[in-house]
Amino acid sequence: MVFTRRAILGAVSLAVASSLARAQSTEYTGSITSIAPRLAIAGKLATKTEFLADRQEAAMVTAGSVRALEDAILLYQEIVAGGGWGSIGKGKLEKGVKGDLVVALRQRLVAEGYLPFEDILAEAPEVFDGNMVGALKTFQVRHGIAPSGKVDERTRAELNITARARLQTLRENYPRIGEYALDLGPRNILVNIPSAQLETVENGRVRSRHNVVVGKRERPSPSLKSVVSDINFNPYWNAPASIVQKDLVPKFLKDPTIFEQMNIRIFDGVGGPEIDPYTVDWINTDPERYHFRQEPGENNALATMKINFANKYMVYMHDTPHRELFEVNARFESSGCVRIDKVSTVVDWILDGQDGIDATEIEMITASRERYDVKVANPPDVRFMYLTAWATEDGVINFRPDIYALDGTGFVLGQPRATRGI
């Protein structure tokens, strides 16, 4: 007897429904947006900063990404046409557990291709075995979850997103992928905001991947296309007017020594004379008149390095003195700029030996705490992307939470609207 993919998926769907009925579960039909604020922050660290040049991994976006996403859309259309999958009820699911809920999970993993169809015919399908552990870990990695091989609350919520919702998410990202891939050069820096990760890319392959901190929901990072222009070592931090008004002035009113503590100098306009903050009536004065500049040093908001590129949103990439933020999953803590873990690795790659600047020289420059600027001779492209789903050239399909709730709005490029905090 010959089985078509649709027939197989239909059989799996019926089997899942039967098992889930016995497990007394209810179907979860919400979108991935609804789980993002509550669950995207949970669990052990899901991603890490690593050097990957020897692994030849396909980058998030390449010249072949549009075709890869088209193939993914066709695949999920088939899954939906075959009946999709049911939901996984509550209960312990880890290696060694037995029961109907394990059967339901096994069938769920088969339905999306994480296990082969033959696995349904396993000798003991009700036992959570090693094959299921491996498949579940793969599922977790492709959804930005720490790969424990166990079904925790976040994993269960992701498993219970319907096939139809997944298909819609893939479709939402199709125009984004097309725009981000357009005119992308051989060397590029890709920042995906929903996954809070950055890739340095050469010829479509990932050289290094970094945890990053991106914009809060109430101060979201924009999506943009640009080219690196220059690097500032030991930079000044010129505080944006919004941060001065919302953060710095209120802090000063509570603690008048805060500017001294933060090593911030205030000038009457850019290039104007320095003023004494104690002489200003900050309650009745518009702070936009003044230029707030934090001097280089260990407490500087930009720390040791700043990567600049032309854009109308006044954002950039930089180091940070708060490196502990790279060790959490909810890395949505900036005011729009992108903070990079192990930024010196990225800067070393950007400069690529220019003017004799290598990793050792970078360390010496930053240790001097003296301002030093370098215009980049062979600049890579920059993409700040908003991808809640993408497919790579090597066939891997990924999903991430819609952290800014932009799916369904037609968003591709620009400044997202602010929403309430996580």
N, C-alpha and C positions, 0 to 999 in steps of 0.2 A: 504494500500500500504506500502511495506517495503522499507525503504531508507537505502542504504549502505553509509558508511562514504564517499567513493569516489564520489557517486552521489550527496550527500549533498554538499560536497566541490565544485563540479562542478557547482551546481546551485548557490551557493554563489558567485563563481568566475564570472559567467555570469551576475549576478545581480550587482556586483561591477563594472564590465566593463561598463554596461549600465548607471549606475548612474554617473560614472566618466566621461563618454562621455558628459553627460549633464552639468557636472561641468567644462568642457573644461580643464581638467588637462592633463599633460604629464607624462608618466611613468618614474619613477626614477629607473635606473637599475644598478647604481654604487654599489660598495661593501662598507662595513662599514668602511674600511680603509680610503676611500676618505672623510669621514665626520669627522674623528677623530681630525685632527689638528685644524679645524675651530670651531667645535661645541661641542667637548667633554669638553671644558673649560667653557661653557656658563651656565647661570642660577643660581638658588639658590643651596645651598649645598645639594648634592644628598644623601650623606651617613653620618653617625655619629658614633662615638665611643660609645659602649654600652656594658653592662653586660647582657648576654643572657642565663645563665645556667638554669634558671627556664622555658625557652621557648622550650627547647629540639629541637632546630633547627638542621637539618642535615648540616654537614660541606661541604665546597666546594668539597673536595675530601675525599672519604672513600673507604672501601673495596667494597661497592656496586656501586661505581661511574661508572665503565665501563659498567655494565648492564644498569644503568640509562641512560647513553649516547646512548647506543645501542637502547633503547626504544625511545629516542628522535629522533634519526636518522630515525627510522621506521615511526614515526609520521610525520616528515617533508617530507619523501618520499611520503606518502599518500597525503599530502597537495599539493605537486608539481604535482603528478599524477592527482589530481583533478582540476588542472588549476591554482593553487597558488592564488594570490590576485593581485589586481591592486594597483595603487598609489592614494594618497590623495592630491587633488589640494589645492592651497592656498586659505585662507579664515578663518574667525574667527570660532573657534570650542571650545566652552565651554558650561557649563550648561545653558539651556534656549534658546540656538540658534536653529533655525529651518531651514530646507531646504534639498536639494539634497545632499549637502556635508556631512550632519549629517547621512543621509542614507548610504552613501558610507563608512563613518567611522564605523558605526554600523556593516556593513557587513564585513569590514576589521577585526574588533575585533572578530567577530564570526569565520571567516576563520582560525584564529590562536588559537581559543579556549579560548579567554579571556571573551567572552560572549557565553551563550548556543545558539544553533541553533534556539530555540523557540523565541529568542529575535528579530529575523527578523520579526516575526509575531506580534510584539508589536502593541498596539492600535494606537500609534502615532509614527511610526518609524522615522519620520523626525524631531523629537524633541530630543535634547541632554538632556537626563534625568539622574536621579541619578544612574541607573544601568551602564550607559556609563561612568559616572565620576569614579565609583569604578573600572570598568574594565580598564580604561585608567591609573589610578593610579597604578594598578598592573603591567600593561605593562611598565610604567615608572620605577618602582622599579627594575624590572627584566632586564632593560637596563641601569641601573646606572644613571637615571635621577631623579631629585627632583620631588616627586609625587604631582603635582599641579592639576591634573585632567583637564588640558587645553592643547591644541595642540600648543606648541610653535615650533620654528624653529628646535630645536634638536629633539623633539618628532616626528615631521613630517618627518624629514630625516630618523629616525629609522623605522617609519611605512612604508616608501617607499623603504626600502631594500627588494628585491624580495625574494620570498620563496625559489627559487633555490639558491640564494646567502646564505641565512640562512642555508640551508642544507649543502652547501659546507663548511661553517664555522664550523658546528658541526663535519663534517668529518675531518677537519684539526686538531681539538682538540682531536680526538680519541686516537692517539698514545701518546699525551702528558698526557692525563688522565691516561692511562695505566702505563706509566713510573712513574708518580708522586705517584700513589697509591701503587706501588710495594714496599713491605717490610715496609709499613708505620705502625709505632707502635701505641699503644693506646693513647699516649700523643704526640701531635705534634703542630707545629707552621706552618701555611699555609699563605704564602704571595702571593697574585695574583697581578702581576705587572700591567696588563691593567686596573684593577679596583682600584688600589692603596689602597688595604685593606689587613688586616692581621686578621687571626682567631687563637685563642688558642682553642685547641680541645682535648676533653677527650672522648674516646670510640665512636668516630664518631659524637659527638654532640658539638656544638659551646658553649664554655664557655664565651668568650668575643670576640668582633669584634672591630677593631681599624682602624681609618684612618691612612694611612702611606704616606710618601713621598718617591718616588722611582726615578730611574735614568732618566735624561734628554734623549731626543732622540739622542743627539750627544754624550752622555755618558751613555748608557743604562745599566740597572741592568742585571746581568746574571741570567739564570735559573739553579738551582742546587738542589742537595740533600745532606743533612748533618745531624749532631747531635750537639746540644748545648754542649759546652765544659766548659765555665766559664763565669763569670760576672765580669766586672770591674766597681767599683763605683768610682766616681770622677776621670775619666780616663785622661791620657794624650792623646792628639791627635797627632799622628805621621803622618805628612802630606805626602801623596803619591807623588812620583816624578812628576806625570802628573799634579797635582794641584800646586806643587811648580813652575813648569815651565810655566804653562798656566795662573796661577792666582797670586801666592804670589810674585814672582820676578817682574812681570810687575807692581804690586801695589807698591812695594818697590821703583822701579825706578821713579814712580810718586810722592811718598810720603815716604821719608826715615824713617819716624817715625812709619810706619805701623806695624812693628814687635813688637815694644814696646806697641802700642795700643792693639794688639791682644795677648800680653803676650806670644810671640813665642820666644823660645831660639833655637840657631843654633849650631850644633856640627860638628866637622870634622869627619864624619862617625858615625855610631851607636856605642855608648860607647866611642867616642873620646872626645877630649877636646873641651870646648865651644869656639866659635870664635865670633869676633866682625863683624857684617854684613857690617859695613862701610869700612872694610879693604879688601873687596872682589870686584873684577871687575866682576860684575854679567853679563855684556853684553858679555864678552868673556870667562866666566867660566861655565862649565857644573854643574848645581845645583845638579845633582844626587850624586855628591861627598859628599854632606852635609846632615845631619839629622836635619829636622825641627820639633821641638816638642812644641806644645802648652800646657801650664801648666793648671792644673785644675782651675776652676773658672766659674763665671756666663757667661762669653763670650766664653768658650770653645766650639768648634764645636760639640763635643759629649755631651755637657751639663753634666748631672749627672750619666748616666749609659751607658754601652756598653755590648752587648750580643755577645759573640764570638762562632764561629763554624768553623771547619776545611773546607777550600776550597782554590782552586788555584787562585781565582780571587781577593783575599785580600779584601773581603767585609764583612760587619757585620751589626748588627742592633743596633740602639742607640737612645738616647734622642736628643733633639736639643734646642738651645736657641731661634730658630725662630718658635715658636709654631703657629704663625699666618698662616703658610702655611697649617695647617690642616683644615682651614676654607675656603678653595677654592676647586673647583672640579679638576683643572688641577694640580695634585700633582706629577708632573714629573720635579723635581727641584734638585735632588741630583746628585752626580758624580758616582752613582752605589750602594752605601750603602742604607739601609732602615732606615728612621727615623720614630719612633713610637709615636703616640699620647697616652698619659697616659702610658708611658713605665713602670712605677713602678708597675702597675697592672699586666703586663706581667712578670716582674721579680719576683714579689711576688708569682705568680703561678708557675713559673719555679722552684724556690727554695722550695716551698711547706713546709715551716717551717724548712728547713734544718739549722742546727746549731743555732736554736732559732731565725732565721731571719724571721721576719714577717713585715707587713706593717709599724708598728710603728718603728721598728728597721731600716728599709730601710730609713725612713724619717730622723732618727737621723744620720745615716751614711752619707747620701747625704748632710745634713746640716753642717757636720764637714769639708767638702771640702778636706778631707784627702783621699789619694788613698787607696782603700781596694779591694782586689780580692778574689773571691770565686769560687772554682772548683765545678761544679754542680754534685751532687751524683746520681740523678735520671733524666738524661737529656732527654728532648723531641726531637723528630725528627724535622728537618727543611726542608721545601720545598719553594724555590723561584720558582714560577710557571708562565708560560705565557699562560693564558687561555682567549681566546676571546669568548669562549662559554663553558658552562658546565651544567650538569644536576645533581641535588642532589637526594639522595635516596627517598626523599618525593615527587618527581615528579616535582620539580620546574626547569624550563629551563631558563638559563640566557645568555645574550650576552653583550659583551663589545667592545669598539673600539680597532682595531688592531693598537695600538699607535706606535709600532716600525715597522709596515709593514712587519711582519714575516709570516703571513698566505700565503700559496702557496710556501713556501721555504723548507718545511719539518722540520722546527725548532722544537726541543723538549727540549734539554738541551744545555747549553753552553753560550758563550758570544756573544750577537747579534752585528751585525755591527752597527757602528754609522751612523745616518742619520741627516739631517738638523733639526734644532730646530723647536718647535711648533710655 
